[in-house]
């Protein structure tokens, strides 16, 4: 299982996701460019002392990330508030990559179309979306539960 962040824009969100990744032993792929410097103090504040324990790979762009993903034979699972498949109906695989779009724009249509699955987290009527770090936590927890990969 891996988390991929598509051109993230908010340091605090990435920091929270890195903390989550460290705690659950889930590697993170960051697809550049980012909307802030990786050395940003807000990232470090949100990640606290867990950030250094997260396994992070940065990719120059989506093409570089996708070439590596395809070479590894990994399935790309896009998390999107616009997707039709609800999270409780998805069957995750051990080596899935959970792709989270940028906070303001999600992912371009071309990236969306490359995803093997497009998944949404069901919410109460009248609500559009969750914070990206919260969404990542929900999706990763469900994927780890299904695949038996929660740390012991």
Backbone as a printed PyTorch tensor [residue, N CA C, xyz], in Angstrom:
tensor([[[  0.8500,  -1.1760,   0.0000],
         [  0.0000,   0.0000,   0.0000],
         [  0.8920,   1.2330,   0.0000]],

        [[  0.4940,   2.2330,  -0.7870],
         [  1.2090,   3.4990,  -0.8330],
         [  0.1930,   4.6290,  -0.9160]],

        [[  0.6140,   5.8150,  -0.4960],
         [ -0.1620,   7.0460,  -0.6500],
         [  0.5720,   7.8870,  -1.6840]],

        [[ -0.1660,   8.4660,  -2.6320],
         [  0.4330,   9.4030,  -3.5820],
         [ -0.3100,  10.7270,  -3.4810]],

        [[  0.4390,  11.8030,  -3.4070],
         [ -0.1320,  13.1520,  -3.3300],
         [  0.1780,  13.8810,  -4.6230]],

        [[ -0.8690,  14.2670,  -5.3590],
         [ -0.7090,  14.9570,  -6.6290],
         [ -0.5980,  16.4610,  -6.3980]],

        [[  0.5690,  16.9870,  -6.6310],
         [  0.8460,  18.4190,  -6.5440],
         [  0.1830,  19.0770,  -5.3260]],

        [[  0.5430,  18.6240,  -4.1250],
         [ -0.0810,  19.1880,  -2.9160],
         [  0.2530,  20.6660,  -2.7470]],

        [[ -0.6880,  21.3800,  -2.1320],
         [ -0.5560,  22.8380,  -2.0250],
         [ -0.4110,  23.3470,  -0.5940]],

        [[ -0.8060,  22.5640,   0.3820],
         [ -0.8540,  23.0600,   1.7620],
         [  0.0840,  22.2320,   2.6440]],

        [[  1.0950,  22.8960,   3.1540],
         [  2.1330,  22.2300,   3.9440],
         [  1.5590,  21.4850,   5.1460]],

        [[  0.6210,  22.0830,   5.8360],
         [  0.0410,  21.4350,   7.0140],
         [ -0.6460,  20.1230,   6.6860]],

        [[ -1.3120,  20.0650,   5.5380],
         [ -1.9510,  18.8120,   5.1250],
         [ -0.9240,  17.7280,   4.8360]],

        [[  0.1280,  18.0930,   4.1210],
         [  1.1730,  17.1170,   3.8160],
         [  1.8370,  16.6490,   5.1090]],

        [[  2.0740,  17.5640,   6.0300],
         [  2.6580,  17.1800,   7.3160],
         [  1.7920,  16.1770,   8.0570]],

        [[  0.4920,  16.4220,   8.0790],
         [ -0.4310,  15.4880,   8.7470],
         [ -0.4290,  14.1310,   8.0510]],

        [[ -0.3480,  14.1290,   6.7300],
         [ -0.3240,  12.8700,   5.9760],
         [  0.9930,  12.1330,   6.2170]],

        [[  2.0970,  12.8540,   6.3150],
         [  3.3760,  12.2050,   6.6170],
         [  3.3560,  11.5730,   8.0040]],

        [[  2.7220,  12.2380,   8.9370],
         [  2.5850,  11.6660,  10.2800],
         [  1.7500,  10.3850,  10.2200]],

        [[  0.6410,  10.4080,   9.5150],
         [ -0.1930,   9.2320,   9.3120],
         [  0.6220,   8.1110,   8.6640]],

        [[  1.3570,   8.4490,   7.6190],
         [  2.1480,   7.4630,   6.8960],
         [  3.1950,   6.8050,   7.7930]],

        [[  3.8510,   7.6060,   8.6140],
         [  4.8470,   7.0510,   9.5360],
         [  4.1960,   6.1130,  10.5430]],

        [[  3.0780,   6.5150,  11.0940],
         [  2.4100,   5.7090,  12.1060],
         [  1.8860,   4.3820,  11.5620]],

        [[  1.4820,   4.3710,  10.2900],
         [  0.9350,   3.1520,   9.6780],
         [  1.9360,   2.4390,   8.7770]],

        [[  3.1780,   2.9300,   8.7020],
         [  4.2140,   2.3350,   7.8480],
         [  3.7700,   2.2410,   6.3860]],

        [[  3.2170,   3.3350,   5.8750],
         [  2.7720,   3.4010,   4.4830],
         [  3.6300,   4.4450,   3.7700]],

        [[  4.3750,   4.0490,   2.7370],
         [  5.1990,   5.0130,   2.0080],
         [  4.3480,   6.0540,   1.2810]],

        [[  4.9570,   7.2180,   1.0380],
         [  4.2750,   8.3350,   0.3810],
         [  5.0490,   8.7540,  -0.8650]],

        [[  4.3140,   8.9120,  -1.9640],
         [  4.8620,   9.4720,  -3.1910],
         [  4.3260,  10.8820,  -3.3220]],

        [[  5.2130,  11.8430,  -3.5200],
         [  4.7960,  13.2300,  -3.7390],
         [  5.0970,  13.5740,  -5.1890]],

        [[  4.0440,  13.9290,  -5.9130],
         [  4.1580,  14.2620,  -7.3210],
         [  4.2760,  15.7790,  -7.4330]],

        [[  5.4020,  16.2280,  -7.9280],
         [  5.7200,  17.6470,  -8.0250],
         [  4.9900,  18.2870,  -9.2030]],

        [[  4.8850,  19.6190,  -9.2120],
         [  5.4110,  20.5240,  -8.1910],
         [  4.4780,  20.6270,  -6.9880]],

        [[  5.0580,  21.0780,  -5.8870],
         [  4.2860,  21.3300,  -4.6760],
         [  4.0620,  22.8350,  -4.5710]],

        [[  3.0590,  23.2190,  -3.7880],
         [  2.7470,  24.6300,  -3.6160],
         [  3.5440,  25.2860,  -2.4960]],

        [[  4.5820,  24.6370,  -2.0140],
         [  5.4040,  25.1450,  -0.9150],
         [  6.7310,  24.4000,  -0.9440]],

        [[  7.7180,  24.9030,  -0.2300],
         [  9.0130,  24.2310,  -0.1440],
         [  8.9190,  23.0490,   0.8200]],

        [[  9.5940,  21.9570,   0.4760],
         [  9.5470,  20.7620,   1.3270],
         [ 10.1260,  21.0590,   2.7150]],

        [[ 10.9130,  22.0920,   2.8210],
         [ 11.5000,  22.4720,   4.1110],
         [ 10.5840,  23.3950,   4.9130]],

        [[  9.3940,  23.6680,   4.4370],
         [  8.4430,  24.5970,   5.0750],
         [  8.2250,  24.2330,   6.5470]],

        [[  8.2960,  25.2200,   7.4090],
         [  8.1180,  25.0060,   8.8520],
         [  6.7200,  24.4760,   9.1780]],

        [[  5.7150,  24.8560,   8.3870],
         [  4.3470,  24.3770,   8.6320],
         [  4.2340,  22.8790,   8.3950]],

        [[  4.9840,  22.3650,   7.4110],
         [  5.0110,  20.9230,   7.1730],
         [  5.6090,  20.2210,   8.3820]],

        [[  6.7200,  20.7160,   8.8620],
         [  7.4010,  20.1000,  10.0040],
         [  6.5470,  20.1910,  11.2730]],

        [[  5.8390,  21.2930,  11.4420],
         [  4.9930,  21.4610,  12.6260],
         [  3.8480,  20.4430,  12.6150]],

        [[  3.2340,  20.2260,  11.4560],
         [  2.1190,  19.2820,  11.3660],
         [  2.6050,  17.8370,  11.4810]],

        [[  3.7670,  17.5510,  10.9090],
         [  4.3030,  16.1850,  10.9610],
         [  4.8860,  15.8750,  12.3320]],

        [[  5.2220,  16.9130,  13.0730],
         [  5.8980,  16.7910,  14.3660],
         [  7.1670,  15.9700,  14.1740]],

        [[  7.5410,  15.1760,  15.1410],
         [  8.7710,  14.3920,  15.0150],
         [  8.5510,  13.0950,  14.2340]],

        [[  7.3510,  12.8770,  13.7140],
         [  7.0470,  11.6690,  12.9470],
         [  7.4860,  11.7980,  11.4860]],

        [[  7.5620,  13.0250,  10.9780],
         [  7.8420,  13.2430,   9.5640],
         [  9.1150,  12.5770,   9.0840]],

        [[ 10.1510,  12.6080,   9.8960],
         [ 11.4200,  12.0070,   9.4960],
         [ 11.3110,  10.4900,   9.3670]],

        [[ 10.3390,   9.8890,  10.0310],
         [ 10.1610,   8.4330,   9.9760],
         [  9.3580,   7.9890,   8.7600]],

        [[  8.7290,   8.9260,   8.0650],
         [  7.9280,   8.5840,   6.8880],
         [  8.8490,   8.3180,   5.6980]],

        [[  8.5150,   7.2820,   4.9440],
         [  9.2530,   6.9770,   3.7220],
         [  8.6310,   7.8040,   2.5910]],

        [[  9.3890,   8.7670,   2.0740],
         [  8.8720,   9.6920,   1.0690],
         [  9.7150,   9.6150,  -0.1970]],

        [[  9.0250,   9.5040,  -1.3370],
         [  9.6720,   9.5720,  -2.6460],
         [  9.0470,  10.7280,  -3.4020]],

        [[  9.9010,  11.6210,  -3.9040],
         [  9.3940,  12.7460,  -4.6940],
         [  9.6200,  12.4470,  -6.1810]],

        [[  8.6030,  12.7680,  -6.9780],
         [  8.6480,  12.5340,  -8.4220],
         [  8.5780,  13.8780,  -9.1310]],

        [[  9.3800,  14.0670, -10.1550],
         [  9.4590,  15.3470, -10.8580],
         [  8.1170,  15.7670, -11.4490]],

        [[  7.3000,  14.7840, -11.8400],
         [  5.9990,  15.0740, -12.4430],
         [  5.1670,  13.7870, -12.4520]],

        [[  3.9400,  13.8870, -12.9340],
         [  3.0650,  12.7140, -12.9400],
         [  3.5840,  11.6430, -13.8860]],

        [[  4.1410,  12.0360, -15.0110],
         [  4.6420,  11.0560, -15.9670],
         [  5.7230,  10.1730, -15.3380]],

        [[  6.6600,  10.7700, -14.6130],
         [  7.7200,  10.0040, -13.9560],
         [  7.1280,   9.0520, -12.9140]],

        [[  6.1810,   9.5420, -12.1340],
         [  5.5010,   8.7050, -11.1400],
         [  4.7830,   7.5490, -11.8200]],

        [[  4.0200,   7.8510, -12.8750],
         [  3.2000,   6.8310, -13.5290],
         [  4.0540,   5.7760, -14.2270]],

        [[  5.1710,   6.1710, -14.8030],
         [  6.0710,   5.1860, -15.4280],
         [  6.5780,   4.1900, -14.3880]],

        [[  6.9710,   4.6830, -13.2220],
         [  7.4420,   3.8000, -12.1590],
         [  6.3120,   2.8980, -11.6540]],

        [[  5.1370,   3.4750, -11.4540],
         [  3.9780,   2.7010, -10.9860],
         [  3.6580,   1.5720, -11.9490]],

        [[  3.6200,   1.8810, -13.2210],
         [  3.3040,   0.8580, -14.2350],
         [  4.3850,  -0.2230, -14.2770]],

        [[  5.6460,   0.1810, -14.1710],
         [  6.7410,  -0.7910, -14.1720],
         [  6.6340,  -1.7490, -12.9790]],

        [[  6.1070,  -1.2420, -11.8680],
         [  5.9250,  -2.0670, -10.6670],
         [  4.6170,  -2.8510, -10.6990]],

        [[  3.7660,  -2.5800, -11.6890],
         [  2.4880,  -3.2820, -11.8100],
         [  1.4930,  -2.9320, -10.7210]],

        [[  1.5580,  -1.7190, -10.2330],
         [  0.6690,  -1.2980,  -9.1470],
         [ -0.6070,  -0.6690,  -9.6920]],

        [[ -1.7030,  -0.9140,  -9.0040],
         [ -2.9990,  -0.3420,  -9.3660],
         [ -3.0990,   1.0680,  -8.7880]],

        [[ -3.6560,   2.0030,  -9.5700],
         [ -3.8290,   3.3790,  -9.1320],
         [ -5.2860,   3.5780,  -8.7280]],

        [[ -5.4970,   3.9520,  -7.4620],
         [ -6.8370,   4.1580,  -6.9120],
         [ -6.9750,   5.6410,  -6.5930]],

        [[ -7.7580,   6.3460,  -7.4000],
         [ -7.9620,   7.7780,  -7.2020],
         [ -9.0850,   8.0010,  -6.1980]],

        [[ -8.8010,   8.7760,  -5.1680],
         [ -9.8190,   9.1790,  -4.2100],
         [-10.3470,  10.5270,  -4.6620]],

        [[-11.6610,  10.6070,  -4.8970],
         [-12.2400,  11.8270,  -5.4300],
         [-13.6690,  11.9900,  -4.9530]],

        [[-14.0240,  13.2070,  -4.5770],
         [-15.4090,  13.4620,  -4.1650],
         [-16.3610,  13.3630,  -5.3480]],

        [[-15.8240,  13.3000,  -6.5770],
         [-16.6520,  13.2010,  -7.7890],
         [-16.7790,  11.7710,  -8.3110]],

        [[-16.0960,  10.8240,  -7.6800],
         [-16.1200,   9.4330,  -8.1540],
         [-17.4780,   8.7900,  -7.8720]],

        [[-17.7740,   7.7560,  -8.6180],
         [-19.0640,   7.0880,  -8.4390],
         [-18.9860,   5.8750,  -7.5070]],

        [[-17.8210,   5.2600,  -7.3830],
         [-17.7190,   4.0470,  -6.5720],
         [-17.4950,   4.3920,  -5.0980]],

        [[-18.4350,   4.0270,  -4.2150],
         [-18.2720,   4.3500,  -2.7910],
         [-17.2250,   3.4590,  -2.1080]],

        [[-16.4880,   4.0530,  -1.2050],
         [-15.4190,   3.3600,  -0.4840],
         [-15.8320,   2.0050,   0.0880]],

        [[-17.0060,   1.8760,   0.7210],
         [-17.3470,   0.5700,   1.3090],
         [-17.4940,  -0.5670,   0.2980]],

        [[-17.6010,  -0.2440,  -0.9930],
         [-17.7600,  -1.2820,  -2.0160],
         [-16.4500,  -1.6660,  -2.6960]],

        [[-15.3700,  -0.9830,  -2.3820],
         [-14.0820,  -1.2190,  -3.0390],
         [-13.3680,  -2.3990,  -2.3870]],

        [[-12.7340,  -3.2060,  -3.2160],
         [-11.8850,  -4.3090,  -2.7490],
         [-10.4360,  -3.9220,  -3.0280]],

        [[ -9.7300,  -3.5470,  -1.9840],
         [ -8.3530,  -3.1060,  -2.1330],
         [ -7.4110,  -4.2880,  -2.2940]],

        [[ -6.2670,  -4.0190,  -2.9370],
         [ -5.2000,  -4.9970,  -3.1080],
         [ -3.9790,  -4.5130,  -2.3340]],

        [[ -3.1280,  -5.4480,  -1.9210],
         [ -1.9610,  -5.1300,  -1.0820],
         [ -1.0720,  -4.0300,  -1.6400]],

        [[ -0.9030,  -3.9830,  -2.9470],
         [  0.0570,  -3.0470,  -3.5330],
         [ -0.5990,  -1.8450,  -4.2090]],

        [[ -1.8320,  -1.5330,  -3.8470],
         [ -2.5150,  -0.3600,  -4.3970],
         [ -1.7890,   0.9270,  -4.0240]],

        [[ -1.9260,   1.9180,  -4.8970],
         [ -1.4790,   3.2790,  -4.6090],
         [ -2.7330,   4.1370,  -4.5190]],

        [[ -2.9460,   4.7670,  -3.3730],
         [ -4.0900,   5.6490,  -3.1670],
         [ -3.6780,   7.0640,  -3.5450]],

        [[ -4.2380,   7.5620,  -4.6330],
         [ -3.8740,   8.8780,  -5.1600],
         [ -4.8430,   9.9280,  -4.6530]],

        [[ -4.2870,  10.9580,  -4.0350],
         [ -5.0610,  12.0950,  -3.5400],
         [ -4.7250,  13.3000,  -4.4070]],

        [[ -5.7350,  13.9870,  -4.9160],
         [ -5.5230,  15.1650,  -5.7520],
         [ -5.1240,  16.3810,  -4.9430]],

        [[ -4.7260,  17.4300,  -5.6430],
         [ -4.3730,  18.6730,  -4.9530],
         [ -5.6150,  19.2570,  -4.2820]],

        [[ -5.3850,  20.0300,  -3.2510],
         [ -6.4830,  20.5490,  -2.4420],
         [ -7.4660,  21.4010,  -3.2350]],

        [[ -6.9860,  22.2200,  -4.1610],
         [ -7.8910,  23.1360,  -4.8540],
         [ -8.4530,  22.5900,  -6.1550]],

        [[ -7.7120,  21.6900,  -6.8150],
         [ -8.1220,  21.2870,  -8.1640],
         [ -8.2650,  19.7890,  -8.3740]],

        [[ -7.9260,  18.9860,  -7.3820],
         [ -7.9790,  17.5400,  -7.5970],
         [ -6.8960,  17.1170,  -8.5650]],

        [[ -7.2720,  16.3490,  -9.5920],
         [ -6.3240,  15.9370, -10.6280],
         [ -6.9040,  16.3030, -11.9940]],

        [[ -6.0570,  16.5000, -12.9890],
         [ -6.5620,  16.7630, -14.3420],
         [ -7.3330,  15.5450, -14.8770]],

        [[ -8.1800,  15.7830, -15.8510],
         [ -8.9720,  14.7050, -16.4400],
         [ -8.0980,  13.5670, -16.9580]],

        [[ -6.9600,  13.8860, -17.5630],
         [ -6.0700,  12.8530, -18.1040],
         [ -5.5610,  11.9320, -16.9970]],

        [[ -5.2510,  12.4810, -15.8360],
         [ -4.8120,  11.6710, -14.6950],
         [ -5.9860,  10.8460, -14.1730]],

        [[ -7.1380,  11.4840, -14.0470],
         [ -8.3430,  10.7700, -13.6000],
         [ -8.6200,   9.5590, -14.4890]],

        [[ -8.4830,   9.7530, -15.7850],
         [ -8.7730,   8.6780, -16.7260],
         [ -7.7820,   7.5320, -16.6590]],

        [[ -6.5760,   7.7680, -16.1390],
         [ -5.5730,   6.7110, -15.9970],
         [ -5.8090,   5.8390, -14.7650]],

        [[ -6.6050,   6.3220, -13.8400],
         [ -6.8270,   5.5780, -12.5900],
         [ -7.5610,   4.2690, -12.8720]],

        [[ -7.1210,   3.2190, -12.2060],
         [ -7.7780,   1.9190, -12.3370],
         [ -9.1170,   1.9020, -11.6140]],

        [[ -9.2010,   2.6480, -10.5150],
         [-10.4380,   2.8050,  -9.7510],
         [-10.5790,   4.2630,  -9.3650]],

        [[-11.8130,   4.7310,  -9.2920],
         [-12.1040,   6.0840,  -8.8240],
         [-13.1140,   5.9330,  -7.6900]],

        [[-12.7070,   6.3580,  -6.4930],
         [-13.4410,   6.0470,  -5.2690],
         [-13.8050,   7.3180,  -4.5150]],

        [[-14.9980,   7.3320,  -3.9570],
         [-15.4130,   8.4640,  -3.1120],
         [-15.7600,   7.9510,  -1.7170]],

        [[-15.5930,   8.8270,  -0.7590],
         [-15.9920,   8.5470,   0.6190],
         [-17.4090,   9.0820,   0.7870]],

        [[-18.3690,   8.2230,   1.0750],
         [-19.7550,   8.6990,   1.2270],
         [-19.8680,   9.6770,   2.3990]],

        [[-20.6920,  10.6910,   2.1950],
         [-20.9250,  11.7030,   3.2250],
         [-22.4150,  12.0050,   3.3140]],

        [[-22.7990,  12.6680,   4.3740],
         [-24.1880,  13.0910,   4.5500],
         [-24.5720,  14.0650,   3.4320]],

        [[-25.8360,  14.0710,   3.0510],
         [-26.2940,  14.9760,   1.9950],
         [-25.9590,  16.4380,   2.3250]],

        [[-25.5860,  17.1760,   1.2730],
         [-25.3130,  18.6020,   1.4380],
         [-23.8580,  18.9450,   1.6840]],

        [[-22.9910,  17.9330,   1.8270],
         [-21.5680,  18.1880,   2.0610],
         [-20.7660,  17.7660,   0.8430]],

        [[-19.7560,  18.5850,   0.4860],
         [-18.9810,  18.3520,  -0.7440],
         [-17.7760,  17.4660,  -0.5480]],

        [[-16.9930,  17.7710,   0.4940],
         [-15.7160,  17.0660,   0.6160],
         [-15.1600,  17.1810,   2.0260]],

        [[-14.1910,  16.3140,   2.2900],
         [-13.4510,  16.3200,   3.5530],
         [-12.0700,  16.9290,   3.3120]],

        [[-11.3930,  17.3050,   4.3720],
         [-10.0030,  17.7220,   4.2890],
         [ -9.1890,  16.5630,   3.7220]],

        [[ -8.1720,  16.8660,   2.9280],
         [ -7.3840,  15.8230,   2.2730],
         [ -6.6860,  14.9000,   3.2700]],

        [[ -6.2090,  15.4280,   4.3840],
         [ -5.5520,  14.5790,   5.3770],
         [ -6.5670,  13.6390,   6.0330]],

        [[ -7.7590,  14.1360,   6.2910],
         [ -8.8220,  13.2940,   6.8650],
         [ -9.2170,  12.2110,   5.8700]],

        [[ -9.4090,  12.6060,   4.6120],
         [ -9.7650,  11.6370,   3.5700],
         [ -8.6900,  10.5640,   3.4140]],

        [[ -7.4480,  10.9840,   3.4510],
         [ -6.3470,  10.0320,   3.3350],
         [ -6.3880,   9.0340,   4.4900]],

        [[ -6.6060,   9.5350,   5.6900],
         [ -6.6830,   8.6430,   6.8510],
         [ -7.8050,   7.6290,   6.7350]],

        [[ -8.9660,   8.0750,   6.2870],
         [-10.1100,   7.1690,   6.1340],
         [ -9.8080,   6.1090,   5.0810]],

        [[ -9.3050,   6.5280,   3.9220],
         [ -9.0350,   5.5950,   2.8260],
         [ -7.9210,   4.6140,   3.1890]],

        [[ -6.8460,   5.1110,   3.7790],
         [ -5.7330,   4.2380,   4.1510],
         [ -6.1710,   3.2390,   5.2120]],

        [[ -6.9200,   3.6890,   6.1990],
         [ -7.3810,   2.7730,   7.2500],
         [ -8.2370,   1.6470,   6.6680]],

        [[ -9.1410,   1.9760,   5.7560],
         [ -9.9750,   0.9510,   5.1380],
         [ -9.1400,  -0.0050,   4.2900]],

        [[ -8.2060,   0.5450,   3.5230],
         [ -7.3520,  -0.2970,   2.6800],
         [ -6.4800,  -1.2210,   3.5360]],

        [[ -5.9020,  -0.7090,   4.6070],
         [ -5.0820,  -1.5360,   5.4950],
         [ -5.9220,  -2.5920,   6.2050]],

        [[ -7.1290,  -2.2190,   6.6150],
         [ -8.0180,  -3.1870,   7.2730],
         [ -8.3310,  -4.3440,   6.3330]],

        [[ -8.7210,  -4.0050,   5.1070],
         [ -9.0910,  -5.0470,   4.1380],
         [ -7.9380,  -5.9770,   3.7970]],

        [[ -6.7510,  -5.4280,   3.7030],
         [ -5.6050,  -6.2150,   3.2500],
         [ -4.7740,  -6.7900,   4.4010]],

        [[ -5.2120,  -6.5500,   5.6370],
         [ -4.5040,  -7.0860,   6.7920],
         [ -3.1280,  -6.4820,   6.9860]],

        [[ -2.9460,  -5.2300,   6.5990],
         [ -1.6230,  -4.6090,   6.6750],
         [ -1.4650,  -3.6030,   7.8200]],

        [[ -2.4140,  -3.5360,   8.7320],
         [ -2.2200,  -2.6380,   9.8800],
         [ -0.9770,  -3.0930,  10.6440]],

        [[ -0.1650,  -2.1580,  11.1080],
         [  1.0040,  -2.5440,  11.9240],
         [  0.5450,  -3.2520,  13.1990]],

        [[  1.3620,  -4.1080,  13.6760],
         [  1.0200,  -4.8510,  14.8970],
         [  1.4510,  -4.1200,  16.1300]]])
